Amino acid sequence: MSYINLLEEVDGMRTVLFESKNNVSYVYLNRPERYNAMDREMLFELNHVLGQVEANDDKVVILSGKGKAFSAGGDVGMMVDLAGEDYYQEVMEQIEEVVLKLYRMPKIVISAVQGSAAGLGLSVALTADYTVADNHAKLGMLFIGIGLAPDGGGHFWLSERVGTHRAKQFIWGMEQVKGKEAEEMGLVDVLTDEGVMEAAVHISEKILASPIVSMLKTKKIYRDQNIDRLKSYLQAERQTQWELLHTKDHREGVRAFQEKRKPAFIGE
């Protein structure tokens, strides 16, 4: 049986879509006109949907984005509001709940990345047990472009996948790597020439034909060993991001982005 979860609409549309079919939960970020940039409303909806997915009987989760991108990251339009501490703490709490739910999900999680997965979008994509991308996908942290540091556990995911030394350079260099290079780095697990959703569905079919209880036991062992470390990274990122939001370089980075020009950072 297939169904679309009827969520309360935000600004006339749902920013997250959810479908359950053949033991697979499909979760779609749905702001295609904004390249699925995550704002406060989307984060709340995503948390709500993931709670439903966590409680259902499906064995696999496929997370993707509608339109031309997986997710361009946090919505830059939200940055002005983040200067207020209450709003900031609320948004960061939602981000942390999203990535912790995905990391602790008692199912196999697949992220299907088409187009851009940048900033927070990349952090969310890398929570998955399998990251699938096509050759044209572009993956980058890119926070430094607006004077910020990765959040959503970005430091943790990169350390796990590429090692700390390479992670630092990847974050600092504003690199945006395409499919093959991302696969060679370890950011992408499965590179496909077919559509990423088709490839993700194919992986889900293989998983569903496997002894999935055994797979989930292995996932739980690794998760239980690493969950406190992930929480420590999230706490450090929350404090760091709050400090960076009040720097001159961050304000300049946001202005430059809005004005479509190169930022002039001064190191303050």
ROKOLFI-400828 format. One record per residue (C-alpha): y, x, z; residue number from 1. Coordinates in Angstrom, 3 decimals. Example, Ala and Ser with C-alpha at 12.3 -4.5 7.8 and 13.67 -1.06 7.14 Angstrom:
BEGIN
[site [-4.500 12.300 7.800] 1],
[site [-1.060 13.670 7.140] 2],
end
This chain:
BEGIN
[site [0.000 0.000 0.000] 1],
[site [3.455 1.309 -0.913] 2],
[site [6.686 0.379 0.772] 3],
[site [10.279 1.529 1.037] 4],
[site [11.607 1.644 4.565] 5],
[site [14.597 -0.675 4.909] 6],
[site [17.186 1.296 6.856] 7],
[site [20.664 0.144 7.690] 8],
[site [22.846 1.095 4.764] 9],
[site [25.669 3.582 5.209] 10],
[site [28.712 3.121 2.984] 11],
[site [26.732 0.759 0.790] 12],
[site [23.674 2.970 0.325] 13],
[site [20.815 4.523 2.219] 14],
[site [21.165 8.286 2.572] 15],
[site [17.452 8.780 3.272] 16],
[site [14.598 6.981 1.503] 17],
[site [11.076 6.700 2.852] 18],
[site [7.880 5.650 1.103] 19],
[site [4.281 5.718 2.350] 20],
[site [1.511 5.833 -0.232] 21],
[site [-2.108 7.027 -0.211] 22],
[site [-1.883 8.784 3.167] 23],
[site [1.308 10.622 2.176] 24],
[site [4.802 9.988 3.567] 25],
[site [7.520 10.673 0.978] 26],
[site [10.968 11.370 2.438] 27],
[site [13.904 11.729 0.050] 28],
[site [17.436 12.905 0.823] 29],
[site [19.576 10.429 -1.096] 30],
[site [23.165 11.506 -1.692] 31],
[site [22.654 12.723 -5.272] 32],
[site [26.359 12.452 -6.096] 33],
[site [26.958 15.071 -3.333] 34],
[site [23.884 17.143 -4.196] 35],
[site [22.331 15.743 -1.002] 36],
[site [24.825 17.506 1.245] 37],
[site [24.060 16.442 4.806] 38],
[site [26.703 14.567 6.732] 39],
[site [26.478 12.968 10.165] 40],
[site [25.102 9.688 8.812] 41],
[site [22.355 11.390 6.807] 42],
[site [21.291 13.460 9.818] 43],
[site [20.987 10.333 11.977] 44],
[site [19.007 8.527 9.266] 45],
[site [16.760 11.534 8.676] 46],
[site [15.979 11.719 12.380] 47],
[site [15.164 8.012 12.408] 48],
[site [12.852 8.299 9.401] 49],
[site [11.085 11.394 10.747] 50],
[site [10.397 9.523 13.973] 51],
[site [8.676 6.805 11.940] 52],
[site [6.734 9.357 9.923] 53],
[site [5.642 11.145 13.090] 54],
[site [4.156 7.896 14.423] 55],
[site [2.352 6.677 11.290] 56],
[site [-1.200 7.469 10.147] 57],
[site [-0.315 9.529 7.070] 58],
[site [-1.721 13.056 6.982] 59],
[site [0.832 14.719 4.680] 60],
[site [4.641 14.616 4.391] 61],
[site [6.524 15.483 1.196] 62],
[site [10.246 16.103 1.684] 63],
[site [12.509 16.251 -1.360] 64],
[site [15.942 15.309 -2.654] 65],
[site [17.032 12.739 -5.212] 66],
[site [18.988 13.909 -8.218] 67],
[site [19.600 17.495 -9.279] 68],
[site [19.298 19.257 -5.894] 69],
[site [17.153 19.428 -2.799] 70],
[site [20.256 19.805 -0.625] 71],
[site [23.506 21.728 -0.961] 72],
[site [23.590 22.092 2.854] 73],
[site [26.003 20.650 5.390] 74],
[site [28.793 18.553 3.903] 75],
[site [31.944 20.683 3.911] 76],
[site [33.956 17.495 4.422] 77],
[site [32.371 17.298 7.877] 78],
[site [33.785 20.691 8.912] 79],
[site [37.179 19.353 9.984] 80],
[site [35.537 16.849 12.334] 81],
[site [33.344 19.586 13.813] 82],
[site [36.426 21.116 15.473] 83],
[site [36.107 18.415 18.150] 84],
[site [33.524 19.536 20.704] 85],
[site [31.909 16.143 21.323] 86],
[site [31.433 15.554 17.611] 87],
[site [30.169 19.112 17.141] 88],
[site [27.600 18.834 19.933] 89],
[site [26.394 15.504 18.545] 90],
[site [25.927 16.885 15.024] 91],
[site [24.191 20.052 16.230] 92],
[site [21.857 17.976 18.374] 93],
[site [20.896 15.942 15.325] 94],
[site [20.294 19.092 13.257] 95],
[site [18.113 20.561 15.986] 96],
[site [16.112 17.348 16.362] 97],
[site [15.478 17.251 12.608] 98],
[site [14.091 20.775 12.385] 99],
[site [12.098 20.474 15.608] 100],
[site [10.517 17.218 14.426] 101],
[site [9.565 18.831 11.135] 102],
[site [8.217 21.962 12.830] 103],
[site [6.200 19.976 15.383] 104],
[site [5.080 17.326 12.880] 105],
[site [1.342 16.667 13.461] 106],
[site [0.822 16.553 9.690] 107],
[site [1.025 19.037 6.827] 108],
[site [4.623 19.177 5.555] 109],
[site [5.501 20.080 1.967] 110],
[site [9.075 20.594 0.776] 111],
[site [9.618 20.027 -2.943] 112],
[site [12.707 21.985 -3.988] 113],
[site [14.486 21.308 -7.249] 114],
[site [17.934 22.671 -8.022] 115],
[site [19.815 24.054 -5.042] 116],
[site [18.567 24.476 -1.469] 117],
[site [21.534 26.067 0.271] 118],
[site [22.693 26.571 3.841] 119],
[site [21.323 23.873 6.116] 120],
[site [19.407 22.532 3.107] 121],
[site [17.444 25.781 2.914] 122],
[site [16.832 25.775 6.674] 123],
[site [15.333 22.283 6.401] 124],
[site [13.234 23.210 3.347] 125],
[site [11.772 26.229 5.148] 126],
[site [10.485 24.125 8.050] 127],
[site [7.624 23.096 5.774] 128],
[site [4.069 24.402 5.772] 129],
[site [4.324 24.689 1.996] 130],
[site [7.570 25.202 0.077] 131],
[site [7.236 24.266 -3.587] 132],
[site [9.934 25.088 -6.142] 133],
[site [10.376 25.298 -9.876] 134],
[site [11.630 28.318 -11.797] 135],
[site [15.190 26.983 -11.913] 136],
[site [15.536 26.333 -8.168] 137],
[site [18.216 28.354 -6.366] 138],
[site [17.770 29.222 -2.701] 139],
[site [20.468 30.767 -0.504] 140],
[site [21.847 30.619 3.029] 141],
[site [25.484 30.943 1.874] 142],
[site [26.982 30.112 5.310] 143],
[site [28.945 33.347 5.225] 144],
[site [30.961 31.972 2.288] 145],
[site [32.804 29.753 4.774] 146],
[site [32.745 32.257 7.622] 147],
[site [29.755 30.756 9.437] 148],
[site [26.228 31.872 10.342] 149],
[site [22.965 30.052 9.564] 150],
[site [22.005 27.082 11.709] 151],
[site [19.105 24.643 11.656] 152],
[site [16.900 27.550 12.733] 153],
[site [17.833 29.535 9.625] 154],
[site [17.536 32.852 11.478] 155],
[site [14.061 31.889 12.695] 156],
[site [12.722 30.704 9.327] 157],
[site [13.986 33.801 7.509] 158],
[site [12.614 36.130 10.168] 159],
[site [9.212 34.425 9.851] 160],
[site [9.167 34.598 6.063] 161],
[site [10.942 37.796 5.016] 162],
[site [11.331 39.880 8.204] 163],
[site [14.437 40.486 10.276] 164],
[site [15.877 43.406 8.294] 165],
[site [15.629 41.631 4.923] 166],
[site [16.846 38.409 6.541] 167],
[site [20.096 40.036 7.690] 168],
[site [20.843 41.364 4.224] 169],
[site [19.952 38.041 2.607] 170],
[site [22.363 36.203 4.942] 171],
[site [25.172 38.741 4.594] 172],
[site [24.855 39.188 0.827] 173],
[site [25.398 35.523 -0.050] 174],
[site [22.352 35.820 -2.276] 175],
[site [21.134 32.795 -4.161] 176],
[site [17.711 33.660 -5.543] 177],
[site [15.878 31.791 -8.281] 178],
[site [12.252 30.716 -8.409] 179],
[site [10.301 33.915 -9.162] 180],
[site [12.398 36.149 -6.910] 181],
[site [12.264 33.540 -4.135] 182],
[site [8.479 33.490 -4.453] 183],
[site [8.287 37.288 -4.326] 184],
[site [10.451 37.293 -1.179] 185],
[site [8.234 34.709 0.507] 186],
[site [10.779 31.875 0.539] 187],
[site [8.660 29.880 -1.922] 188],
[site [4.924 29.393 -1.476] 189],
[site [4.149 27.640 -4.744] 190],
[site [6.135 28.170 -7.944] 191],
[site [5.579 25.611 -10.670] 192],
[site [6.519 25.006 -14.284] 193],
[site [5.775 21.308 -13.893] 194],
[site [7.921 18.941 -11.879] 195],
[site [8.105 19.902 -8.224] 196],
[site [7.056 16.427 -7.083] 197],
[site [4.007 16.526 -9.336] 198],
[site [3.088 19.933 -7.916] 199],
[site [3.656 18.730 -4.341] 200],
[site [1.467 15.662 -4.941] 201],
[site [-1.238 17.906 -6.378] 202],
[site [-1.153 20.055 -3.214] 203],
[site [-1.273 16.935 -1.045] 204],
[site [-4.404 15.745 -2.871] 205],
[site [-6.119 19.077 -2.196] 206],
[site [-5.108 18.898 1.467] 207],
[site [-6.389 15.340 1.836] 208],
[site [-9.752 16.489 0.429] 209],
[site [-9.905 19.318 3.009] 210],
[site [-10.982 19.322 6.682] 211],
[site [-7.434 18.478 7.724] 212],
[site [-8.208 18.338 11.456] 213],
[site [-9.100 22.019 11.269] 214],
[site [-5.886 22.771 9.366] 215],
[site [-3.781 20.974 11.965] 216],
[site [-5.456 22.854 14.815] 217],
[site [-4.385 26.131 13.212] 218],
[site [-0.872 24.761 12.736] 219],
[site [-0.752 23.738 16.404] 220],
[site [-1.828 27.190 17.616] 221],
[site [0.991 28.891 15.704] 222],
[site [3.497 26.178 16.635] 223],
[site [2.731 26.372 20.333] 224],
[site [3.146 30.142 20.311] 225],
[site [6.510 29.979 18.522] 226],
[site [8.230 26.788 19.697] 227],
[site [10.109 28.437 22.585] 228],
[site [11.322 31.188 20.248] 229],
[site [12.586 28.594 17.764] 230],
[site [14.406 26.729 20.553] 231],
[site [16.012 29.999 21.650] 232],
[site [17.264 30.608 18.100] 233],
[site [18.634 27.058 17.921] 234],
[site [20.512 27.476 21.188] 235],
[site [21.998 30.786 20.048] 236],
[site [22.983 29.298 16.678] 237],
[site [24.711 26.360 18.356] 238],
[site [26.856 28.676 20.505] 239],
[site [27.549 31.082 17.635] 240],
[site [28.565 28.345 15.214] 241],
[site [30.987 26.859 17.756] 242],
[site [32.700 30.232 18.126] 243],
[site [32.841 30.812 14.361] 244],
[site [34.302 27.357 13.675] 245],
[site [37.455 28.508 15.444] 246],
[site [37.988 31.709 13.463] 247],
[site [40.660 32.246 10.824] 248],
[site [37.972 33.324 8.358] 249],
[site [36.187 29.986 8.658] 250],
[site [39.388 28.032 8.057] 251],
[site [40.154 30.219 5.052] 252],
[site [36.617 29.799 3.717] 253],
[site [36.840 26.001 3.858] 254],
[site [40.305 25.977 2.242] 255],
[site [39.109 28.277 -0.526] 256],
[site [36.071 26.069 -1.157] 257],
[site [38.221 22.960 -1.364] 258],
[site [40.734 24.712 -3.631] 259],
[site [37.952 26.228 -5.785] 260],
[site [39.142 29.815 -5.338] 261],
[site [37.819 33.060 -3.898] 262],
[site [38.445 33.336 -0.127] 263],
[site [40.611 36.110 1.311] 264],
[site [38.860 36.974 4.572] 265],
[site [40.623 39.117 7.179] 266],
[site [37.818 39.629 9.709] 267],
[site [39.357 37.383 12.403] 268],
end
